[in-house]
Amino acid sequence: MNVTSLQGILAQIRPEFDFSTSGDFIADGMLDSFDIVLLVSALDKQFGICIDGREIVPQNFCNLEAIAELLKKHGVTL
């Protein structure tokens, strides 16, 4: 998987945004708390991982790099 595929997962949740253009999805209003819950569920299902509730904080989902780093902690390499 690569960052483009991660953008595809994000686009399924919020198709109206281009996630490649933002440095902070939350500050830019692209993701809210409900979207993050949907994203965590999609990532868990896609990669067979379990993101712990303590990891569901804005800084882990603010941009593509932060999400990729979170996935890396769970053994997923983009």
VOLOZA-501853 format. One record per atom (N, C-alpha, C): atom name; residue in one letter; z, x, y. Coordinates in steps of 0.05 Angstrom, whole numbers, plus 32768, in hexadecimal, padded with zeros to 4 digits. Layout:
% VOLOZA-501853
+------+------+------+------+------+
! site ! code !   pz !   px !   py !
+------+------+------+------+------+
!   CA !    A !    Z !    X !    Y !
...
+------+------+------+------+------+
% end
This chain:
% VOLOZA-501853
+------+------+------+------+------+
! site ! code !   pz !   px !   py !
+------+------+------+------+------+
!    N !    M ! 8000 ! 8011 ! 7FE8 !
!   CA !    M ! 8000 ! 8000 ! 8000 !
!    C !    M ! 8000 ! 8012 ! 8019 !
!    N !    N ! 7FF5 ! 8008 ! 802E !
!   CA !    N ! 7FF4 ! 8016 ! 8047 !
!    C !    N ! 7FFE ! 8004 ! 805E !
!    N !    V ! 7FFE ! 8010 ! 8076 !
!   CA !    V ! 8008 ! 8001 ! 808D !
!    C !    V ! 7FF6 ! 7FE8 ! 8092 !
!    N !    T ! 7FDD ! 7FEA ! 808D !
!   CA !    T ! 7FCB ! 7FD3 ! 8090 !
!    C !    T ! 7FD3 ! 7FBC ! 807F !
!    N !    S ! 7FDC ! 7FC2 ! 8067 !
!   CA !    S ! 7FE6 ! 7FAD ! 8055 !
!    C !    S ! 7FFF ! 7FA1 ! 805F !
!    N !    L ! 8010 ! 7FB1 ! 806B !
!   CA !    L ! 8029 ! 7FA7 ! 8078 !
!    C !    L ! 8022 ! 7F94 ! 808F !
!    N !    Q ! 800E ! 7F9B ! 809E !
!   CA !    Q ! 8004 ! 7F8A ! 80B4 !
!    C !    Q ! 7FFA ! 7F70 ! 80A8 !
!    N !    G ! 7FEE ! 7F70 ! 8091 !
!   CA !    G ! 7FE5 ! 7F58 ! 8084 !
!    C !    G ! 7FFC ! 7F45 ! 807C !
!    N !    I ! 8012 ! 7F51 ! 8073 !
!   CA !    I ! 8029 ! 7F40 ! 806D !
!    C !    I ! 8034 ! 7F34 ! 8086 !
!    N !    L ! 8035 ! 7F43 ! 809B !
!   CA !    L ! 803F ! 7F39 ! 80B5 !
!    C !    L ! 802C ! 7F23 ! 80C0 !
!    N !    A ! 8012 ! 7F27 ! 80BC !
!   CA !    A ! 7FFF ! 7F13 ! 80C5 !
!    C !    A ! 8001 ! 7EF9 ! 80B6 !
!    N !    Q ! 800A ! 7EFA ! 809D !
!   CA !    Q ! 800F ! 7EE1 ! 808E !
!    C !    Q ! 8026 ! 7ED1 ! 809B !
!    N !    I ! 8039 ! 7EDF ! 80A6 !
!   CA !    I ! 8050 ! 7ED2 ! 80B2 !
!    C !    I ! 804A ! 7EC9 ! 80CE !
!    N !    R ! 803D ! 7EDA ! 80DE !
!   CA !    R ! 8036 ! 7ED4 ! 80FA !
!    C !    R ! 8019 ! 7EDC ! 80FF !
!    N !    P ! 8006 ! 7ECC ! 80F7 !
!   CA !    P ! 7FEA ! 7ED4 ! 80F9 !
!    C !    P ! 7FDF ! 7ED6 ! 8116 !
!    N !    E ! 7FEE ! 7ECB ! 8128 !
!   CA !    E ! 7FE5 ! 7ECB ! 8144 !
!    C !    E ! 7FE9 ! 7EE7 ! 8152 !
!    N !    F ! 7FF6 ! 7EF9 ! 8145 !
!   CA !    F ! 7FFC ! 7F13 ! 8152 !
!    C !    F ! 7FEE ! 7F2A ! 8145 !
!    N !    D ! 7FE8 ! 7F3E ! 8155 !
!   CA !    D ! 7FDD ! 7F58 ! 814A !
!    C !    D ! 7FF4 ! 7F6C ! 814A !
!    N !    F ! 8000 ! 7F70 ! 8133 !
!   CA !    F ! 8018 ! 7F80 ! 8131 !
!    C !    F ! 8012 ! 7F9E ! 8135 !
!    N !    S ! 7FF9 ! 7FA6 ! 8136 !
!   CA !    S ! 7FF3 ! 7FC2 ! 813A !
!    C !    S ! 7FF5 ! 7FCA ! 8158 !
!    N !    T ! 7FF8 ! 7FB6 ! 8169 !
!   CA !    T ! 7FF9 ! 7FBC ! 8186 !
!    C !    T ! 8015 ! 7FBC ! 8192 !
!    N !    S ! 8029 ! 7FB7 ! 8182 !
!   CA !    S ! 8044 ! 7FB5 ! 818C !
!    C !    S ! 8056 ! 7FCB ! 8182 !
!    N !    G ! 8067 ! 7FD5 ! 8194 !
!   CA !    G ! 807B ! 7FE8 ! 818D !
!    C !    G ! 8096 ! 7FDB ! 8186 !
!    N !    D ! 8099 ! 7FC2 ! 818D !
!   CA !    D ! 80B2 ! 7FB3 ! 8187 !
!    C !    D ! 80AB ! 7F96 ! 8184 !
!    N !    F ! 80A8 ! 7F8E ! 816B !
!   CA !    F ! 80A1 ! 7F72 ! 8164 !
!    C !    F ! 80B5 ! 7F5E ! 816E !
!    N !    I ! 80CE ! 7F65 ! 816E !
!   CA !    I ! 80E3 ! 7F52 ! 8176 !
!    C !    I ! 80E3 ! 7F4F ! 8195 !
!    N !    A ! 80E3 ! 7F65 ! 81A3 !
!   CA !    A ! 80E3 ! 7F64 ! 81C0 !
!    C !    A ! 80CA ! 7F57 ! 81CB !
!    N !    D ! 80B4 ! 7F5B ! 81BD !
!   CA !    D ! 809A ! 7F4F ! 81C5 !
!    C !    D ! 8097 ! 7F32 ! 81BD !
!    N !    G ! 80AB ! 7F27 ! 81AF !
!   CA !    G ! 80AB ! 7F0B ! 81A7 !
!    C !    G ! 8099 ! 7F05 ! 8190 !
!    N !    M ! 8092 ! 7F19 ! 8180 !
!   CA !    M ! 8081 ! 7F15 ! 8169 !
!    C !    M ! 8090 ! 7F0C ! 8150 !
!    N !    L ! 80A8 ! 7F15 ! 814E !
!   CA !    L ! 80B9 ! 7F0D ! 8137 !
!    C !    L ! 80D4 ! 7F03 ! 8141 !
!    N !    D ! 80DD ! 7EED ! 8135 !
!   CA !    D ! 80F8 ! 7EE4 ! 813B !
!    C !    D ! 8108 ! 7EE6 ! 8121 !
!    N !    S ! 8121 ! 7EDD ! 8121 !
!   CA !    S ! 8132 ! 7EE0 ! 810A !
!    C !    S ! 8128 ! 7ED1 ! 80F1 !
!    N !    F ! 811C ! 7EBA ! 80F5 !
!   CA !    F ! 8110 ! 7EAC ! 80DE !
!    C !    F ! 80F9 ! 7EBB ! 80D3 !
!    N !    D ! 80E8 ! 7EC7 ! 80E4 !
!   CA !    D ! 80D1 ! 7ED7 ! 80DB !
!    C !    D ! 80DB ! 7EEF ! 80CB !
!    N !    I ! 80F1 ! 7EFB ! 80D3 !
!   CA !    I ! 80FB ! 7F12 ! 80C5 !
!    C !    I ! 8105 ! 7F0A ! 80A9 !
!    N !    V ! 8111 ! 7EF3 ! 80A7 !
!   CA !    V ! 811A ! 7EEA ! 808D !
!    C !    V ! 8101 ! 7EE6 ! 807B !
!    N !    L ! 80EC ! 7EDA ! 8086 !
!   CA !    L ! 80D3 ! 7ED6 ! 8076 !
!    C !    L ! 80C7 ! 7EF1 ! 806E !
!    N !    L ! 80C8 ! 7F05 ! 8081 !
!   CA !    L ! 80BE ! 7F1F ! 807C !
!    C !    L ! 80CD ! 7F2D ! 8066 !
!    N !    V ! 80E8 ! 7F2B ! 8067 !
!   CA !    V ! 80F9 ! 7F38 ! 8052 !
!    C !    V ! 80F2 ! 7F2C ! 8037 !
!    N !    S ! 80EF ! 7F12 ! 8036 !
!   CA !    S ! 80E8 ! 7F04 ! 801D !
!    C !    S ! 80CD ! 7F0E ! 8012 !
!    N !    A ! 80B9 ! 7F10 ! 8024 !
!   CA !    A ! 809F ! 7F19 ! 801D !
!    C !    A ! 809F ! 7F36 ! 8013 !
!    N !    L ! 80AE ! 7F47 ! 8020 !
!   CA !    L ! 80B0 ! 7F63 ! 8018 !
!    C !    L ! 80BE ! 7F66 ! 7FFD !
!    N !    D ! 80D4 ! 7F57 ! 7FFA !
!   CA !    D ! 80E2 ! 7F57 ! 7FE0 !
!    C !    D ! 80D0 ! 7F4F ! 7FCA !
!    N !    K ! 80C1 ! 7F3A ! 7FCE !
!   CA !    K ! 80AE ! 7F30 ! 7FB9 !
!    C !    K ! 8097 ! 7F43 ! 7FB4 !
!    N !    Q ! 808B ! 7F4D ! 7FC9 !
!   CA !    Q ! 8074 ! 7F5E ! 7FC7 !
!    C !    Q ! 807A ! 7F79 ! 7FB9 !
!    N !    F ! 8092 ! 7F84 ! 7FBE !
!   CA !    F ! 8098 ! 7F9E ! 7FB4 !
!    C !    F ! 80AE ! 7F9E ! 7F9E !
!    N !    G ! 80B8 ! 7F87 ! 7F97 !
!   CA !    G ! 80CC ! 7F86 ! 7F82 !
!    C !    G ! 80E6 ! 7F94 ! 7F8B !
!    N !    I ! 80ED ! 7F91 ! 7FA4 !
!   CA !    I ! 8105 ! 7F9E ! 7FAE !
!    C !    I ! 8119 ! 7F88 ! 7FB7 !
!    N !    C ! 8130 ! 7F91 ! 7FBF !
!   CA !    C ! 8144 ! 7F7E ! 7FCA !
!    C !    C ! 8150 ! 7F8B ! 7FE3 !
!    N !    I ! 8147 ! 7F81 ! 7FFA !
!   CA !    I ! 8151 ! 7F8B ! 8014 !
!    C !    I ! 816C ! 7F7E ! 8018 !
!    N !    D ! 8181 ! 7F8E ! 801B !
!   CA !    D ! 819C ! 7F85 ! 801E !
!    C !    D ! 81A0 ! 7F78 ! 8039 !
!    N !    G ! 81B1 ! 7F64 ! 803A !
!   CA !    G ! 81B6 ! 7F56 ! 8053 !
!    C !    G ! 81BF ! 7F68 ! 806A !
!    N !    R ! 81CD ! 7F7D ! 8063 !
!   CA !    R ! 81D6 ! 7F90 ! 8078 !
!    C !    R ! 81BF ! 7F9F ! 8085 !
!    N !    E ! 81A8 ! 7F9F ! 8077 !
!   CA !    E ! 8190 ! 7FAD ! 8082 !
!    C !    E ! 817F ! 7F9A ! 8093 !
!    N !    I ! 8186 ! 7F81 ! 8094 !
!   CA !    I ! 8176 ! 7F6D ! 80A3 !
!    C !    I ! 8180 ! 7F6D ! 80C0 !
!    N !    V ! 8178 ! 7F82 ! 80CE !
!   CA !    V ! 817F ! 7F86 ! 80EA !
!    C !    V ! 8166 ! 7F8B ! 80FA !
!    N !    P ! 8165 ! 7F84 ! 8113 !
!   CA !    P ! 814C ! 7F87 ! 8123 !
!    C !    P ! 8140 ! 7FA3 ! 8122 !
!    N !    Q ! 814F ! 7FB7 ! 8122 !
!   CA !    Q ! 8143 ! 7FD2 ! 8123 !
!    C !    Q ! 8133 ! 7FD9 ! 810A !
!    N !    N ! 8138 ! 7FCB ! 80F4 !
!   CA !    N ! 8129 ! 7FD0 ! 80DC !
!    C !    N ! 810E ! 7FC1 ! 80DB !
!    N !    F ! 810A ! 7FAF ! 80EE !
!   CA !    F ! 80F2 ! 7F9E ! 80EE !
!    C !    F ! 80E4 ! 7F9E ! 8109 !
!    N !    C ! 80EA ! 7FB1 ! 811A !
!   CA !    C ! 80DF ! 7FB1 ! 8136 !
!    C !    C ! 80C2 ! 7FBA ! 8138 !
!    N !    N ! 80B9 ! 7FCA ! 8124 !
!   CA !    N ! 809D ! 7FD3 ! 8125 !
!    C !    N ! 8095 ! 7FDC ! 8108 !
!    N !    L ! 807C ! 7FE3 ! 8106 !
!   CA !    L ! 8071 ! 7FEA ! 80EB !
!    C !    L ! 807F ! 8002 ! 80E0 !
!    N !    E ! 8086 ! 8016 ! 80F1 !
!   CA !    E ! 8093 ! 802E ! 80E7 !
!    C !    E ! 80AF ! 8028 ! 80DD !
!    N !    A ! 80BD ! 8017 ! 80EB !
!   CA !    A ! 80D9 ! 8010 ! 80E2 !
!    C !    A ! 80D8 ! 8001 ! 80C7 !
!    N !    I ! 80C5 ! 7FEF ! 80C4 !
!   CA !    I ! 80C3 ! 7FE1 ! 80AB !
!    C !    I ! 80BB ! 7FF4 ! 8094 !
!    N !    A ! 80A8 ! 8006 ! 809A !
!   CA !    A ! 80A0 ! 801A ! 8086 !
!    C !    A ! 80B7 ! 802B ! 807E !
!    N !    E ! 80C8 ! 8033 ! 8091 !
!   CA !    E ! 80E0 ! 8043 ! 808B !
!    C !    E ! 80F3 ! 8034 ! 807A !
!    N !    L ! 80F7 ! 801A ! 807F !
!   CA !    L ! 8109 ! 800A ! 806F !
!    C !    L ! 80FE ! 8008 ! 8052 !
!    N !    L ! 80E4 ! 8004 ! 8050 !
!   CA !    L ! 80D8 ! 8003 ! 8035 !
!    C !    L ! 80DB ! 801E ! 8027 !
!    N !    K ! 80D9 ! 8033 ! 8035 !
!   CA !    K ! 80DB ! 804E ! 8029 !
!    C !    K ! 80F7 ! 8052 ! 801E !
!    N !    K ! 810C ! 8047 ! 802B !
!   CA !    K ! 8127 ! 8048 ! 8021 !
!    C !    K ! 812A ! 803A ! 8006 !
!    N !    H ! 8118 ! 8027 ! 8001 !
!   CA !    H ! 8118 ! 8018 ! 7FE8 !
!    C !    H ! 8103 ! 8023 ! 7FD4 !
!    N !    G ! 80F9 ! 803A ! 7FD9 !
!   CA !    G ! 80E6 ! 8047 ! 7FC7 !
!    C !    G ! 80C9 ! 803F ! 7FC9 !
!    N !    V ! 80C3 ! 8030 ! 7FDF !
!   CA !    V ! 80A7 ! 8027 ! 7FE3 !
!    C !    V ! 809A ! 803A ! 7FF7 !
!    N !    T ! 8083 ! 8045 ! 7FEF !
!   CA !    T ! 8074 ! 8058 ! 8000 !
!    C !    T ! 805B ! 8049 ! 8009 !
!    N !    L ! 8057 ! 8049 ! 8023 !
!   CA !    L ! 803F ! 803C ! 802E !
!    C !    L ! 8029 ! 8051 ! 8030 !
+------+------+------+------+------+
% end
